[in-house]
Structure formats: structure tokens, C-alpha cells
Amino acid sequence: MKVEQTKKKEPRLEKGPIIVSIDTSGSMFGRPIELATCLLRQLLQMAKKQKRKCFLISFSVRAQSIDLSKPGAWKRLDAFLGDYYSGGTDGNEMLKAGIKMLNSEKYAMADMLIISDFIFEEERQKGTRFYGLQIGNDSHEYDTILDKVWQIKIRMI
């Protein structure tokens, strides 16, 4: 009697959905917003190839969002990213929108990335890791709020 044994693959964690926030306030004007949107587009393309759900939030004095997992949403991405604001930065609406999505079934296991110069104030939220990609300004105001911050320094010419 011949017995075949199949080796079962170890279960691995799937890459979950992502929530990305991009600061479109006046302090991000010029090179910082150009770099931020370029990096964001690359991240979104990687997520699309990996079939990861993406929820995108842009924020300045107000926040707006787009769920890229909905049909036709990718066609509206350029218009969404082209809608820059001016003025100050209010992270309250952005964090509320992110937390709301984290409480939804669709994005419950998402990680959240915030792309900003971090010139705004918020408190740490429990249960979710928050990551930041800081462009420009050497502010360390959010070191205690964000779990990890990557920084890109810009030389002004």
C-alpha cells in the first residue's frame, strides 16, 4: 500500500488593507507635495498589484476621502489628488475618517500611513499603529504619537 503525504504550507498572514492620509495644506506647497504625491502613487500602484484595499484621505483645513476598492474609483484618483487646499492643517477630520474606516468591517485590519510635514496636533489613538512619512521640516512634534516616522529632507534651491 502506497501512502502519499502532502506537505501542507504554513499559513501566512495576508497583507491587509491600507489607509493613507496625505497632507495637502499650504505648508506642503511646492516640492513637498510633488514628492508626497509621487510616493503616494507608487504606494498605491504596489497595493493595486497586491490586490490590497486602499482608502485615501487628503487633508488640510478639511478632509476628503476616496475608497479605491469601489468600482471606478481609480478613474477618479487624478482629480482627487489634484484638489489641493491652502491654509493650515487640521488633522482632526483626517484621524476621525481614518478611525471610522478602522472600525468598519472592510478596513478593520488596516495599517495607516500619514504623509505630512506633521505641523498639526493630535493625540495617540489606541489599538492602531500609525506611521508617518515626513517630508521637509525637522519637527519632532509627533515622535510620541507615531509608532515610526521616516523622514525625507529637502534641499531648497
N, C-alpha and C positions, 0 to 999 in steps of 0.2 A: 504494500500500500504506500503510495507516494503522497506525502503531505507537503503542500506548498505554504510557505509562510510569507506573508506580505508585511514588509516593514511599514508601519504607519508613521507618517510625518508628524513631527511635534507640532502642536497647534501654535500658531504665531499670532501676535497681536496685529490686527489690521490698522492701517493708518486711518485715523478718523477724520471727521470734517474739520475745517479751519474757519476761523473768523478773523478777518484782517481789517484793522482800522487804519486809515490814512489821514493825517493832519493836513488840511487844505487852508489853514489860516494864513494871514498876512505874513507872519514870521517865517513861513515856509516858501515865500515867493522866490522865484528865480531858480538857481541851481539846485537848492534843496528839494523843491517839488518835482523838478525834472528827474533827479536821481531817484526820489521816492517812487514816482510812477513807473519808471523804468524797472526798478527792482520788483515792484508790485506785479507788473505784467509778467515778468519772468516767473515769479512765485505762482501766479495764477495759471500759467501755462503748464508748469510742473504738476500742479494739483489737478488740472484737467486731464493730463495724460494718465495720472494715477487714479482717475475717477473718484476724486475726493470732493465732497460737497464743499462749496465756498460761500460764505456770507461776507459781503464787503460793506464797510461803513466809512463814509468820509465825514469829517467833522471840522468845524471852526466855531463860529458863534451858534451854529445849529448843526444837527447831524442828519444825514440821509443815508439810506441803505439800499442794497440790491442783493437779492438771493440768487446767486449764479447757478443754483441747481434747478431753477424753474425754467420751463421751456422758453426759448427766445431771449433769455436774459443776457447771454454772451453777445448778442447783436446790439444790445443797448449799453455795453460796457464803455465804449469810446465816449458816448455822450455823458455817461455818468462821471467818468474821470475828467472830462473837460469842464465840469461845473465847479470851478474854484471859487472860493469865497475870499473875502478880505476881512480885516479886523482881527479881533482877539480869538483866543482859543478857550472853548468851554468843553471840557471832557465829560461833563455830567451826562449829557444826552448820549454820547458815544458809549460810555460804560453802561448806561441803562439799556441801550439797544443790544449791546453785547451780552449782558446778563440775561436779558429777556430771551435771546436766542439760546443761551446755555441752558435755560430752563425749559426749552422746547424739546420734544422727542427727537426731532431731526438733527439738532445740534448739541444734544446733551453731553456728548463725549468730545466736544471740540476743544482744540487749543486756540488761544487767542494771541495774535501778534499785533502790536501797536507800532505804527511807523510815524514818528513825530520828532520834533526838537524838544519835546516834553516841557514846554513852557505853559503848564496848566497844573491845577491841583486836584487830587482825588485821594480817597483812602483805599487801602488794600481790600480787595474782595476775597471772601473765604471760599475755599474749595476749588479754585481755578488757578492755574499758573498763568501769569501774564508776562509776556516777553516784549521787549522793545528794540527797535532799530532806530537809533538816534542819529540824525543827520545834522551836522554842524554843531552849534552851541555846546559848550562844555558843562552845561548844567548837570548837577548830580542830584537834583531835587527828587527824582523818582527812584533812586537806588534802593530805598527802603520799601517801595511799593511794588516794583517789578522784580520778578524772580531772576531774570537775566536781561542784560542790556548789551547789545552790540553797538559799536559806535563807528561812524564814518566821519572823518574830519575833512572839511572842505577848505581848500586854499582859495581865497578871494583874489582875483587878478585885477 
